[in-house]
Amino acid sequence: MTQSEPIRVLLVDDHAIIRSGLGAVLLAHDDLDLAGEASNGEEALRMCEQLQPDVVLMDLMMPGMDGTTATRAIRERWPQIHVIVLTSFKEKDLVEEALKAGAISYLLKNVSAEELVLAIRGAIAGQSRLAPEAAAVLIQKVKEPLAEGYDLTGREREILALMVEGLPNRGISERLFVSHSTVKFHVSNILSKLGVSSRTEAVSLAIKHHLAT
């Protein structure tokens, strides 16, 4: 996909009325394109193979194959496809499992159209977004000690927690009252110490190994 091409989005939800509403949001933006619709995980996999969308908006609770299982399968087979979970559920286990499965973002269905569009565009750039409610349940245990083997400083732990919360560098800078360059320096150190190459990987690793939970 080049910058001049619209972002092709596959909608996966077992409720047709929700797919219709999401489709209307996509059609209102020239840089977004409705690639197709699926009502469950099995259909989503078939359509990913046929259509090769750029982004999948994935519901979690569906008959047959659930959204987490489908997300894991999509990311394993087509790692270039980004999956955004769009659900009504904010329970910690669901959030953790979806991110471990490879979802780049976790949003609730009360998200505004503007926020959803920003998340879709951000996914293409590798940017992760978490609904505030989803972030909150992940941060409840942030202050517990990090697992052995990850020699992060106190400030790096603090920044990692804010990364899990979904804050970009500028948001972290404003929250901690430090310069943007200082945040970039710390984020770079965190990625290096965790042995990952992106913020999304760092957040996933932190969740998977309870580094920031």
Beta strands, then each sheet from edge to edge (+ up, - down):
strand 1: 7-12
strand 2: 32-38
strand 3: 55-58
strand 4: 82-87
strand 5: 105-108
sheet 1: 2+ 1+ 3+ 4+ 5+
end
